[in-house]
Amino acid sequence: MKKLVPDASKCTGCRVCEETCATAFYKKKDRLFSAIRIEPGENDGFDIAVCDQCGVCQQMCQIMAISTATNGVVRLDKKTCVGCLVCVGECLRNYMFYNDELPAPIKCSACGLCAKSCPAGALRIEETNHV
């Protein structure tokens, strides 16, 4: 299984990961186009909101626009998606996002670009044999 693993204790709140994600997938530097979100946390720290590939969204999608790849990544097919947003509403941790300018929700694909760009090392891609 492949997933992005955040370490909020290392996050400095620089938001480079958000910009990297938004630029890579939507050619915009706006954090509202990112599949990862940095939010203020406790004790002047930061929380990192990013999909943990749990698959609840896949179970809720009635048109089957969400599937699990062989590497364990839960993927959203934007061509099949009708933009009903049930998956966003049912995400247990609020890790799927919606932007009014896009026809489909924003979901992390565990590509690892944000982890590579993080100057603090607060993100890493983890691959395990456990699903």
C-alpha positions as CSV (number, residue, x, y, z in Angstrom):
1,M,0.0,0.0,0.0
2,K,1.2,3.4,-0.9
3,K,0.3,6.5,1.1
4,L,1.5,9.9,2.1
5,V,2.5,10.0,5.8
6,P,2.6,13.4,7.5
7,D,4.6,14.3,10.6
8,A,3.0,17.4,11.9
9,S,5.7,17.8,14.6
10,K,8.1,18.7,11.8
11,C,5.8,21.1,9.9
12,T,6.8,24.7,9.9
13,G,3.7,25.9,8.1
14,C,5.6,27.2,5.0
15,R,2.8,25.7,2.7
16,V,5.4,24.7,0.0
17,C,3.6,21.3,-0.2
18,E,0.2,23.0,-1.0
19,E,1.8,25.1,-3.7
20,T,3.6,22.2,-5.2
21,C,0.4,20.1,-5.3
22,A,-1.8,22.9,-6.8
23,T,0.8,23.8,-9.4
24,A,1.5,20.2,-10.4
25,F,-2.2,19.2,-10.9
26,Y,-4.0,22.5,-11.7
27,K,-1.2,24.9,-12.8
28,K,-2.2,27.3,-9.9
29,K,-0.3,28.4,-6.9
30,D,-3.5,28.8,-4.9
31,R,-3.7,26.4,-1.9
32,L,-7.4,25.9,-2.5
33,F,-6.4,23.8,-5.5
34,S,-4.2,21.5,-3.4
35,A,-5.0,18.0,-2.2
36,I,-3.0,18.7,1.0
37,R,-3.9,21.4,3.5
38,I,-1.9,22.9,6.3
39,E,-4.0,24.3,9.1
40,P,-3.2,25.9,12.5
41,G,-2.9,23.3,15.1
42,E,-2.4,23.1,18.9
43,N,0.4,24.8,20.7
44,D,1.4,27.0,17.8
45,G,1.9,24.0,15.6
46,F,0.3,22.9,12.4
47,D,-2.0,20.1,11.3
48,I,-1.5,18.4,7.9
49,A,-4.8,17.3,6.3
50,V,-4.1,14.7,3.6
51,C,-5.9,11.6,2.4
52,D,-4.9,8.4,4.2
53,Q,-6.3,6.2,1.5
54,C,-9.0,4.7,3.8
55,G,-11.4,4.0,1.0
56,V,-14.6,5.3,2.6
57,C,-15.1,7.6,-0.4
58,Q,-14.9,4.7,-2.8
59,Q,-17.7,2.9,-0.8
60,M,-19.9,6.0,-1.0
61,C,-19.5,6.7,-4.8
62,Q,-22.6,5.3,-6.5
63,I,-21.2,5.9,-10.0
64,M,-17.9,4.1,-9.2
65,A,-15.7,7.1,-10.1
66,I,-13.4,6.1,-7.2
67,S,-11.4,2.9,-7.2
68,T,-8.4,1.4,-5.5
69,A,-5.3,0.9,-7.6
70,T,-3.1,-2.2,-7.2
71,N,-0.6,-0.1,-5.1
72,G,-3.4,0.7,-2.6
73,V,-4.0,4.3,-3.7
74,V,-7.6,5.3,-3.8
75,R,-8.0,7.2,-7.1
76,L,-10.7,9.5,-8.3
77,D,-11.5,9.3,-12.1
78,K,-12.3,12.9,-12.9
79,K,-13.8,11.9,-16.3
80,T,-16.3,9.6,-14.6
81,C,-17.1,11.8,-11.7
82,V,-20.4,13.8,-11.9
83,G,-19.4,16.2,-9.1
84,C,-22.2,15.1,-6.7
85,L,-19.7,15.6,-3.7
86,V,-21.1,12.7,-1.7
87,C,-17.5,11.5,-1.3
88,V,-16.4,14.9,0.1
89,G,-19.3,14.9,2.6
90,E,-18.7,11.3,3.7
91,C,-14.9,11.6,4.1
92,L,-14.4,10.7,7.8
93,R,-11.5,13.1,8.3
94,N,-12.4,15.9,5.8
95,Y,-9.4,15.0,3.6
96,M,-11.2,15.4,0.3
97,F,-11.6,19.0,-0.9
98,Y,-13.9,20.9,-3.3
99,N,-13.2,24.0,-5.3
100,D,-16.1,25.8,-7.0
101,E,-13.9,26.3,-10.1
102,L,-13.4,22.5,-10.6
103,P,-15.9,19.9,-11.8
104,A,-14.6,17.2,-9.5
105,P,-13.3,17.0,-5.9
106,I,-9.7,17.2,-5.1
107,K,-8.1,14.1,-3.7
108,C,-4.5,13.1,-2.9
109,S,-3.1,10.5,-5.3
110,A,0.0,9.9,-3.2
111,C,2.3,11.0,-6.0
112,G,4.9,12.2,-3.5
113,L,5.7,15.6,-5.1
114,C,4.8,17.4,-1.9
115,A,7.1,15.1,0.1
116,K,9.9,15.9,-2.2
117,S,9.3,19.6,-2.0
118,C,8.9,19.8,1.8
119,P,12.0,21.6,3.2
120,A,11.2,20.4,6.8
121,G,10.8,16.7,6.0
122,A,7.3,16.7,7.4
123,L,6.0,14.4,4.6
124,R,7.1,11.0,3.3
125,I,5.7,8.4,1.0
126,E,5.3,5.0,2.7
127,E,4.9,1.7,0.9
128,T,3.9,-1.4,2.8
129,N,2.5,-4.8,2.0
130,H,-0.5,-4.2,4.2
131,V,-3.8,-3.0,2.7
